[in-house]
Structure formats: structure tokens, C-alpha cells
Amino acid sequence: MSKTSEKSVDLTAKPVMTMSGHEQRIWKIAYLPGGERIVTGSWDTTVRIWDVENGEEEGTTMEHEGSVYGLAVTRDGRRILSGGDERIRVWDVESHELIEEWEGHKGGIRCIAVSPDDRLAASGGFDGEIVIRDIEEGGQIRHWTNAGDWVQSLCFSPNGEKLACSNQSGSIHVCDVESGELVLGPIEAHENIVNCVLWSLDGSRLFSASDDHTIQCWNSDTGEAIGDSWKGHTDWVYSLSLSPDGTKLVSASYDKTVRFWDAHSGDPVDQPLQHDD
């Protein structure tokens, strides 16, 4: 698996639309169900909703007291969960009003994930702490666990039974959602920070992206690497996403490119997309 991406960047490719409004770096983007709107969280302390068709910001801006790092949307499209300081804020998608605030973290929140059935939310902190909560019970805490280092990314398995996390030390942990206990790892995944971890749609594999400029695929049962690392980016790889059918993996990097990969073979597909900054 994996071949180095040798395709040159097609500088003639132009964005379909540019959405402007945030005053600082956008840290997280998520689609709302239906694909007609997206949610963004930024260092400018705001969460915003945008219309994908016209690029306009929708409604009022949702305000935090500090930078927004963690962002997730429930599958039913009703709520947005966002965080940056010690609290998770829960927003109503249609009214943009604050519904709840959940405390529990001792330090800042770095990432948030929602389970496939919308029952649970997991949040990871800069102090290595991971908190799993009941969404319908006002964010009541089920479990605490610790990843040992700054938590970079969280992702529930497709069946909602496991939670994968990556941290700043370059490792991946997988814990059981019901018990909170570690069931796999730590996988010493990369030589540098693992910025993102993502399950395949069938749950048999994990994908990881790192500051070492590579992507790696893993067997989610054994923690063994599947093939060689995927190379092509020339700077930190920061974000991963799968196509709806699970056949393509998309990666975004500090090298200002978005690249596309065959999710099974690791081969680069299509032309990379180039950002100006």
C-alpha cells in the first residue's frame, strides 16, 4: 500500500467559492446533514454557519470567550458542540442560541467528537484528559481517561463501541466506550505529532496524519501498520476526511495543498488543490 504522490499541483484549479468573515485562523470545519451548510470554529472566538450555495454567513455569530479548537455536529443536525477553554458549549443550529454549557475539563479542550447514534460526546484536552458524556443527560460524565499527552484528535468507530484518539507524542490509543478502558495501543504510530485519526467506514482500519508529513493506515484490531506510509505532502498533515462512499481519503496540509488518495491502495488520485495561504 501507498505510493508517493508525484502529481504536480494544478495551479489552474480554482475554488468554486471563498467564504470570508472570520478574523483569525479557522481551526475546524464540519458539514451539517444535507450538505447545504457548513459550521466553522475559529481562533477569533466564534462559531459560524455558512450557506454552501451562496457563501453567506447564516444568522448570528456564536461567541466564545477564547479560541475555538474543538467542534462537532450531531448527526440529527440539531446541535453544535464547540470548545476551547474548560467548557463545552452546546448551540441550537437553527436559532444559534446557547442551549447548555458542560464543565468537567481541568484544562483547555482541543477536540470534540459525537458518537454515530448521537448519544455520546467525547472531548480531549490539552492536558491529555478525555471525557465521555451523555448528550441527552445534559452532558453527564460517564468516563474519564488519559491519553498521556495533549489530545490532538478523537473519532468514534462506525458502530460507536470504540473511541480512537491521537496525541502529541505520536501515538494512537483505542478505548472501549462503555468501560472507558484501553483496548488497543498505545500504537507508536509516527515519529512526530499525530494530528488526526479516522476510522474507515467498515471499522476495519484506522488512518492517521502526522507532522512527519505522512499518512498511515492501520489494522484496527491488531494495531499493525498496513503497507508503507503514504507520502506526497511536504509539511505537516493536519486533517483527514473520507468520501461518503469511503473509497477516497482527503488530506489537508500546512504545505497549502489538499490531496486525494485511494482509501484502499493508498495511491494518489486526482490533482491536488492549492491554497494561497
C-alpha positions in Angstrom: 0.0 0.0 0.0 1.0 3.6 -0.5 2.9 5.2 -3.2 4.5 8.6 -3.1 2.3 11.3 -4.7 4.3 12.5 -7.7 1.5 14.5 -9.2 2.2 18.2 -9.6 -0.2 20.7 -8.2 -2.6 22.0 -10.8 -2.4 25.7 -10.2 -5.2 26.3 -12.7 -7.7 24.7 -10.4 -9.8 27.5 -8.8 -12.0 27.3 -5.8 -15.7 27.2 -6.5 -16.3 29.7 -3.7 -14.5 31.6 -1.0 -16.3 32.3 2.3 -14.9 35.2 4.3 -15.8 36.5 7.7 -13.5 35.0 10.3 -10.8 37.4 11.6 -8.3 34.7 12.5 -7.4 31.1 11.6 -10.3 28.7 11.0 -9.5 25.6 13.1 -12.4 23.3 12.4 -15.0 22.8 9.6 -18.0 20.4 9.7 -20.9 19.9 7.3 -24.4 19.9 8.6 -26.6 17.0 7.4 -27.7 17.5 3.9 -24.5 19.2 2.8 -26.1 22.6 2.2 -24.5 24.3 5.2 -21.2 24.2 7.0 -20.1 25.1 10.5 -16.7 26.7 11.3 -14.8 27.3 14.5 -12.0 29.9 14.7 -9.3 31.4 16.8 -11.3 34.6 16.6 -13.5 33.0 19.4 -16.5 32.5 17.1 -18.6 29.6 15.6 -20.3 30.4 12.4 -22.8 28.7 10.0 -22.5 29.3 6.2 -24.7 28.6 3.2 -22.7 26.5 0.8 -24.6 27.7 -2.3 -24.1 31.4 -1.9 -21.2 31.6 0.6 -23.2 33.9 3.0 -22.9 33.6 6.8 -26.3 32.5 8.2 -27.8 34.2 11.3 -25.9 35.4 14.3 -22.3 34.5 15.2 -21.9 32.2 18.2 -19.4 33.6 20.7 -16.8 32.0 22.9 -14.6 33.7 25.4 -11.5 32.3 23.8 -10.3 30.5 20.7 -12.4 27.6 19.4 -10.4 24.4 18.8 -13.0 21.6 19.2 -16.1 21.4 17.0 -18.7 18.7 16.3 -22.2 18.5 14.9 -24.8 15.9 16.0 -26.0 13.6 13.2 -29.5 14.8 13.5 -28.4 18.3 12.6 -29.9 20.0 15.6 -26.9 20.8 17.8 -23.3 22.1 17.5 -20.8 21.3 20.2 -17.8 23.6 20.5 -15.0 24.1 22.9 -11.6 25.8 23.6 -11.5 26.6 27.3 -12.6 24.1 30.0 -16.2 24.0 28.9 -18.2 22.6 26.0 -20.9 24.9 24.7 -23.9 23.4 23.0 -25.7 25.5 20.4 -29.1 25.2 18.6 -28.4 25.0 14.9 -31.5 27.0 13.8 -31.6 29.7 16.5 -27.8 29.9 17.2 -28.7 30.1 20.8 -26.6 28.6 23.6 -28.5 25.6 25.0 -26.1 24.2 27.6 -22.6 24.5 28.9 -20.8 21.4 30.2 -18.0 21.6 32.6 -15.5 18.9 33.7 -12.2 19.5 32.0 -9.4 20.9 34.1 -7.7 22.5 31.1 -8.5 23.7 27.6 -10.4 21.5 25.2 -8.6 20.6 22.0 -11.1 18.3 20.1 -14.7 17.0 20.3 -16.4 14.0 18.7 -20.0 12.8 18.6 -21.0 9.1 18.5 -22.8 7.8 15.4 -26.1 7.5 17.3 -25.9 11.0 18.9 -25.9 9.5 22.4 -22.4 10.4 23.5 -19.9 13.1 23.1 -16.1 12.8 23.7 -13.7 15.7 24.3 -10.0 15.7 24.5 -7.9 18.2 26.4 -4.5 19.9 26.1 -3.7 18.1 29.4 -4.3 14.6 27.9 -7.6 14.1 29.6 -10.5 12.5 27.6 -14.1 12.9 28.9 -17.0 10.8 27.5 -20.5 12.2 28.3 -24.2 11.5 27.7 -25.6 14.2 25.4 -29.2 13.7 26.3 -28.4 13.8 30.1 -27.1 17.3 30.0 -23.5 16.3 29.3 -23.4 14.0 32.4 -19.9 12.4 32.5 -19.6 8.7 32.0 -15.9 8.2 32.0 -12.6 9.9 32.3 -9.4 8.5 30.8 -6.0 9.9 30.0 -4.1 9.7 26.7 -0.8 10.7 28.4 -0.3 13.8 26.4 -2.0 16.6 24.6 -5.0 15.1 22.7 -5.0 16.1 19.1 -7.9 14.1 17.6 -10.8 11.9 18.6 -13.0 9.6 16.5 -15.8 7.1 17.3 -15.8 3.8 15.5 -18.7 3.4 13.0 -20.6 1.1 15.4 -20.0 3.5 18.3 -18.3 0.9 20.5 -14.8 2.2 20.4 -13.1 5.6 20.6 -9.7 6.3 18.9 -7.5 9.2 19.9 -4.2 10.6 18.8 -1.8 12.7 20.8 1.2 14.9 20.6 3.7 12.2 21.4 2.9 10.4 18.1 0.8 7.6 19.4 -2.8 6.3 18.9 -5.0 4.8 21.7 -8.3 3.0 21.3 -10.6 2.6 24.3 -13.9 0.9 24.9 -16.7 3.4 25.0 -18.8 1.6 27.7 -16.0 0.9 30.1 -13.5 3.7 29.2 -10.7 1.1 29.3 -7.9 0.9 26.8 -8.4 -2.0 24.3 -5.6 -1.2 21.8 -2.4 0.6 22.0 -0.7 2.8 22.5 0.3 2.3 18.9 3.6 4.1 18.3 2.3 5.5 15.1 4.6 8.3 13.8 7.9 9.9 14.6 6.1 13.2 15.3 2.7 14.6 16.4 -0.4 12.6 15.2 -2.8 15.4 14.3 -5.7 13.4 13.1 -7.1 9.8 13.4 -10.0 8.5 11.4 -11.9 5.2 11.1 -12.7 3.5 7.8 -16.4 3.2 7.1 -16.4 -0.5 7.8 -14.3 -0.1 11.0 -11.6 -2.4 9.9 -8.9 0.2 9.5 -7.6 3.5 11.1 -6.0 6.3 9.2 -3.5 8.7 10.9 -2.0 12.0 9.7 1.2 13.5 11.2 3.6 16.3 11.5 6.1 13.9 9.9 4.4 14.7 6.5 2.9 11.2 6.2 -0.4 9.3 6.4 -0.5 5.8 7.7 -3.2 3.0 7.5 -3.6 0.6 10.5 -5.4 -2.6 11.2 -7.9 -1.5 13.9 -7.9 -5.0 15.6 -4.2 -5.6 15.8 -2.7 -2.1 15.6 -0.4 -3.3 12.9 0.6 -0.9 10.0 -1.0 -1.8 6.6 1.6 -1.2 4.0 4.0 1.7 3.8 3.2 5.3 4.8 1.5 7.5 2.2 3.9 10.3 1.1 3.3 13.3 -1.0 2.8 16.2 1.4 5.9 18.4 2.1 4.7 19.7 5.5 2.5 18.8 8.5 -0.6 16.8 7.5 -3.3 18.2 9.7 -6.7 16.9 8.7 -8.3 13.8 7.1 -11.7 13.1 5.7 -13.4 10.2 3.8 -15.7 10.5 0.8 -19.3 9.4 1.6 -18.7 6.0 0.0 -15.4 5.5 1.8 -13.3 5.0 -1.4 -11.3 8.2 -1.2 -9.3 9.8 1.6 -8.7 13.5 1.6 -5.8 15.1 3.4 -5.0 18.8 4.2 -1.6 20.0 5.0 0.4 23.0 6.0 2.1 22.8 2.6 -1.1 24.6 1.4 -2.4 21.6 -0.5 -5.4 19.3 -0.3 -4.6 15.8 -1.7 -6.8 12.8 -2.6 -5.9 9.2 -2.1 -7.4 5.8 -2.9 -8.5 4.7 0.6 -7.7 1.0 -0.1 -4.5 1.1 -2.1 -3.0 4.4 -0.8 -2.4 5.6 -4.4 -2.7 9.3 -5.0 -5.8 10.1 -7.2 -6.9 13.3 -8.9 -5.0 16.5 -8.9 -4.1 18.2 -5.5 -5.8 21.5 -4.7 -3.7 24.5 -3.9 -4.4 27.2 -1.3 -2.8 30.7 -1.3 -2.0 30.5 2.4 
